[in-house]
Amino acid sequence: MRTTDLFAAQTTKGFRHFYQSERLVSFCYDAGNMPPIVPVRVIEDPTGTHFAWWGEERGYFSMVYHARMMVEMCSPDHFKSAEAKGEGKLLQVRVELR
């Protein structure tokens, strides 16, 4: 099972803005309107509520979003050529507090 430890903003609508440091998450908000930034674990799960790109070379999840289409928009061909080359996979994931 693939997993990645990241940080995310914890909002009333769930987790948003997943990055490898709290500082990078903070760049998504202005200082007066920042929700709590929390450590999370992204875990491969076919019943999960989010989607993410698993990069084989890097060995971690990135581009974590609550909709598959939002991840697909990060690639001109929706990651089809990258998957065909074995560079990674677009996977369904769950997000948990660490």
ROZA-425235 format. One line per field, with one value per atom (N, C-alpha, C): residue number from 0; residue in one letter; z, x, y; chain; atom name. Coordinates in pm, whole numbers, always signed. Layout:
BEGIN
resi = (NUM  ...);
resn = (A  ...);
up = (Z  ...);
east = (X  ...);
north = (Y  ...);
chain = (A  ...);
name = (CA  ...);
end
This chain:
BEGIN
resi = (0  0  0  1  1  1  2  2  2  3  3  3  4  4  4  5  5  5  6  6  6  7  7  7  8  8  8  9  9  9  10  10  10  11  11  11  12  12  12  13  13  13  14  14  14  15  15  15  16  16  16  17  17  17  18  18  18  19  19  19  20  20  20  21  21  21  22  22  22  23  23  23  24  24  24  25  25  25  26  26  26  27  27  27  28  28  28  29  29  29  30  30  30  31  31  31  32  32  32  33  33  33  34  34  34  35  35  35  36  36  36  37  37  37  38  38  38  39  39  39  40  40  40  41  41  41  42  42  42  43  43  43  44  44  44  45  45  45  46  46  46  47  47  47  48  48  48  49  49  49  50  50  50  51  51  51  52  52  52  53  53  53  54  54  54  55  55  55  56  56  56  57  57  57  58  58  58  59  59  59  60  60  60  61  61  61  62  62  62  63  63  63  64  64  64  65  65  65  66  66  66  67  67  67  68  68  68  69  69  69  70  70  70  71  71  71  72  72  72  73  73  73  74  74  74  75  75  75  76  76  76  77  77  77  78  78  78  79  79  79  80  80  80  81  81  81  82  82  82  83  83  83  84  84  84  85  85  85  86  86  86  87  87  87  88  88  88  89  89  89  90  90  90  91  91  91  92  92  92  93  93  93  94  94  94  95  95  95  96  96  96  97  97  97);
resn = (M  M  M  R  R  R  T  T  T  T  T  T  D  D  D  L  L  L  F  F  F  A  A  A  A  A  A  Q  Q  Q  T  T  T  T  T  T  K  K  K  G  G  G  F  F  F  R  R  R  H  H  H  F  F  F  Y  Y  Y  Q  Q  Q  S  S  S  E  E  E  R  R  R  L  L  L  V  V  V  S  S  S  F  F  F  C  C  C  Y  Y  Y  D  D  D  A  A  A  G  G  G  N  N  N  M  M  M  P  P  P  P  P  P  I  I  I  V  V  V  P  P  P  V  V  V  R  R  R  V  V  V  I  I  I  E  E  E  D  D  D  P  P  P  T  T  T  G  G  G  T  T  T  H  H  H  F  F  F  A  A  A  W  W  W  W  W  W  G  G  G  E  E  E  E  E  E  R  R  R  G  G  G  Y  Y  Y  F  F  F  S  S  S  M  M  M  V  V  V  Y  Y  Y  H  H  H  A  A  A  R  R  R  M  M  M  M  M  M  V  V  V  E  E  E  M  M  M  C  C  C  S  S  S  P  P  P  D  D  D  H  H  H  F  F  F  K  K  K  S  S  S  A  A  A  E  E  E  A  A  A  K  K  K  G  G  G  E  E  E  G  G  G  K  K  K  L  L  L  L  L  L  Q  Q  Q  V  V  V  R  R  R  V  V  V  E  E  E  L  L  L  R  R  R);
up = (+0  +0  +0  -92  -104  -4  +61  +155  +141  +179  +180  +295  +370  +475  +419  +436  +387  +493  +459  +541  +457  +526  +456  +545  +481  +556  +595  +720  +766  +769  +671  +658  +697  +698  +727  +617  +500  +388  +374  +471  +466  +446  +408  +386  +248  +242  +116  +111  -7  -30  +36  -28  +23  -26  +69  +35  +136  +105  +190  +310  +319  +435  +473  +599  +646  +575  +552  +487  +348  +271  +137  +144  +240  +257  +290  +376  +419  +302  +196  +80  +9  +37  -27  +40  +151  +228  +265  +292  +349  +501  +566  +709  +796  +759  +840  +816  +723  +684  +673  +756  +743  +836  +780  +866  +930  +1026  +1084  +978  +988  +899  +982  +931  +1008  +931  +1002  +934  +896  +772  +723  +658  +646  +574  +459  +338  +218  +192  +186  +178  +59  -22  -134  -80  -135  -87  -197  -256  -364  -321  -192  -144  -85  -104  -46  -104  -39  -76  -165  -189  -269  -380  -469  -577  -578  -621  -621  -727  -765  -858  -778  -806  -746  -850  -821  -912  -879  -972  -947  -918  -990  -970  -833  -797  -669  -551  -575  -469  -367  -410  -318  -395  -319  -378  -392  -500  -521  -591  -609  -674  -612  -485  -410  -415  -466  -477  -443  -417  -381  -503  -621  -743  -843  -906  -1005  -1117  -1162  -1272  -1238  -1112  -1073  -1087  -1062  -1083  -1233  -1307  -1452  -1521  -1470  -1530  -1521  -1438  -1421  -1533  -1626  -1739  -1867  -1975  -2101  -2148  -2122  -2167  -2050  -1938  -1818  -1765  -1783  -1735  -1807  -1916  -1989  -2043  -2101  -2155  -2042  -1932  -1819  -1758  -1747  -1696  -1792  -1922  -2022  -2019  -1985  -1975  -1841  -1749  -1616  -1523  -1553  -1471  -1342  -1335  -1216  -1241  -1141  -1151  -1081  -1140  -1074  -989  -858  -766  -673  -629  -527  -392  -303  -174  -62  +60  +176  +247  +323  +396  +544  +625  +770  +840  +957  +1042  +1090  +1097  +1153  +1303);
east = (+84  +0  +89  +62  +142  +93  +185  +150  +248  +203  +289  +246  +342  +314  +328  +223  +219  +158  +141  +67  -49  -159  -276  -349  -429  -517  -642  -684  -805  -917  -1007  -1115  -1248  -1352  -1485  -1533  -1471  -1505  -1408  -1321  -1224  -1083  -995  -854  -834  -752  -723  -574  -520  -384  -278  -245  -152  -10  +83  +222  +315  +444  +542  +586  +543  +578  +460  +455  +351  +362  +483  +505  +442  +457  +398  +246  +186  +40  +1  +78  +44  +42  +116  +117  -19  -107  -238  -341  -304  -398  -334  -419  -364  -361  -277  -250  -376  -470  -590  -699  -678  -784  -730  -632  -566  -628  -676  -724  -605  -632  -522  -450  -319  -239  -199  -232  -214  -132  -62  +9  -90  -83  -173  -95  -159  -105  -201  -148  -225  -199  -308  -297  -377  -315  -386  -506  -625  -747  -853  -895  -993  -1130  -1152  -1278  -1257  -1139  -1105  -1184  -1174  -1250  -1172  -1045  -959  -891  -824  -745  -609  -506  -371  -286  -179  -82  +31  +58  +173  +284  +393  +508  +603  +624  +710  +854  +907  +1046  +1065  +973  +983  +938  +841  +794  +704  +625  +529  +410  +300  +181  +198  +143  +135  +2  -28  -153  -273  -292  -401  -522  -633  -757  -876  -990  -1110  -1188  -1142  -1208  -1104  -1131  -1039  -1009  -1112  -1097  -994  -988  -894  -749  -725  -590  -564  -661  -644  -614  -667  -643  -496  -419  -277  -190  -249  -174  -256  -192  -265  -344  -291  -361  -416  -439  -496  -408  -279  -177  -179  -252  -258  -119  -44  +87  +185  +178  +268  +240  +113  +78  +126  +109  +152  +303  +379  +525  +571  +477  +514  +570  +542  +596  +518  +397  +315  +172  +87  -54  -140  -255  -356  -440  -442  -504  -604  -700  -792  -723  -739  -670  -763  -722  -787  -685  -735  -649  -680  -577  -593  -500  -542  -452  -340  -217  -107  -102);
north = (-117  +0  +125  +216  +338  +442  +512  +620  +734  +853  +972  +1062  +1111  +1208  +1349  +1428  +1565  +1656  +1782  +1877  +1928  +1967  +2018  +2118  +2201  +2291  +2212  +2224  +2156  +2259  +2251  +2348  +2283  +2363  +2310  +2215  +2222  +2134  +2017  +1997  +1888  +1939  +1849  +1884  +1945  +2049  +2117  +2154  +2171  +2222  +2133  +2025  +1925  +1953  +1972  +1998  +1931  +1931  +1864  +1947  +2073  +2154  +2244  +2280  +2372  +2506  +2549  +2679  +2684  +2577  +2575  +2580  +2513  +2520  +2664  +2729  +2865  +2964  +2938  +3027  +3032  +2937  +2930  +3022  +3086  +3168  +3300  +3401  +3523  +3506  +3583  +3563  +3573  +3657  +3674  +3572  +3482  +3389  +3246  +3211  +3082  +2978  +2866  +2759  +2686  +2598  +2521  +2436  +2431  +2344  +2223  +2105  +1982  +1879  +1789  +1680  +1571  +1525  +1421  +1307  +1196  +1082  +1051  +1045  +1010  +862  +783  +638  +586  +505  +442  +365  +392  +328  +339  +226  +231  +284  +301  +359  +499  +556  +685  +801  +916  +1035  +1132  +1105  +1193  +1113  +1186  +1127  +1193  +1119  +1174  +1103  +1171  +1114  +1051  +922  +853  +854  +924  +928  +815  +724  +608  +648  +747  +787  +854  +939  +1010  +924  +838  +749  +815  +913  +974  +1033  +1059  +1118  +1268  +1321  +1466  +1494  +1621  +1663  +1593  +1612  +1549  +1641  +1587  +1664  +1576  +1641  +1567  +1517  +1546  +1498  +1449  +1338  +1280  +1380  +1450  +1544  +1653  +1693  +1798  +1751  +1624  +1569  +1557  +1507  +1489  +1621  +1731  +1863  +1906  +1840  +1875  +1820  +1745  +1687  +1704  +1745  +1766  +1643  +1524  +1403  +1322  +1390  +1326  +1214  +1224  +1130  +995  +984  +857  +815  +909  +872  +841  +915  +889  +751  +715  +582  +474  +497  +398  +376  +481  +470  +416  +392  +342  +447  +575  +684  +707  +652  +669  +627  +653  +615  +718  +744  +825  +730  +753  +657  +725  +648  +691  +673  +772  +772  +819  +788  +847  +934  +1030  +1122  +1110  +1090  +1078  +1176  +1222  +1299  +1208  +1261  +1182  +1201);
chain = (A  A  A  A  A  A  A  A  A  A  A  A  A  A  A  A  A  A  A  A  A  A  A  A  A  A  A  A  A  A  A  A  A  A  A  A  A  A  A  A  A  A  A  A  A  A  A  A  A  A  A  A  A  A  A  A  A  A  A  A  A  A  A  A  A  A  A  A  A  A  A  A  A  A  A  A  A  A  A  A  A  A  A  A  A  A  A  A  A  A  A  A  A  A  A  A  A  A  A  A  A  A  A  A  A  A  A  A  A  A  A  A  A  A  A  A  A  A  A  A  A  A  A  A  A  A  A  A  A  A  A  A  A  A  A  A  A  A  A  A  A  A  A  A  A  A  A  A  A  A  A  A  A  A  A  A  A  A  A  A  A  A  A  A  A  A  A  A  A  A  A  A  A  A  A  A  A  A  A  A  A  A  A  A  A  A  A  A  A  A  A  A  A  A  A  A  A  A  A  A  A  A  A  A  A  A  A  A  A  A  A  A  A  A  A  A  A  A  A  A  A  A  A  A  A  A  A  A  A  A  A  A  A  A  A  A  A  A  A  A  A  A  A  A  A  A  A  A  A  A  A  A  A  A  A  A  A  A  A  A  A  A  A  A  A  A  A  A  A  A  A  A  A  A  A  A  A  A  A  A  A  A  A  A  A  A  A  A  A  A  A  A  A  A);
name = (N  CA  C  N  CA  C  N  CA  C  N  CA  C  N  CA  C  N  CA  C  N  CA  C  N  CA  C  N  CA  C  N  CA  C  N  CA  C  N  CA  C  N  CA  C  N  CA  C  N  CA  C  N  CA  C  N  CA  C  N  CA  C  N  CA  C  N  CA  C  N  CA  C  N  CA  C  N  CA  C  N  CA  C  N  CA  C  N  CA  C  N  CA  C  N  CA  C  N  CA  C  N  CA  C  N  CA  C  N  CA  C  N  CA  C  N  CA  C  N  CA  C  N  CA  C  N  CA  C  N  CA  C  N  CA  C  N  CA  C  N  CA  C  N  CA  C  N  CA  C  N  CA  C  N  CA  C  N  CA  C  N  CA  C  N  CA  C  N  CA  C  N  CA  C  N  CA  C  N  CA  C  N  CA  C  N  CA  C  N  CA  C  N  CA  C  N  CA  C  N  CA  C  N  CA  C  N  CA  C  N  CA  C  N  CA  C  N  CA  C  N  CA  C  N  CA  C  N  CA  C  N  CA  C  N  CA  C  N  CA  C  N  CA  C  N  CA  C  N  CA  C  N  CA  C  N  CA  C  N  CA  C  N  CA  C  N  CA  C  N  CA  C  N  CA  C  N  CA  C  N  CA  C  N  CA  C  N  CA  C  N  CA  C  N  CA  C  N  CA  C  N  CA  C  N  CA  C  N  CA  C  N  CA  C  N  CA  C  N  CA  C  N  CA  C  N  CA  C  N  CA  C  N  CA  C  N  CA  C  N  CA  C);
end
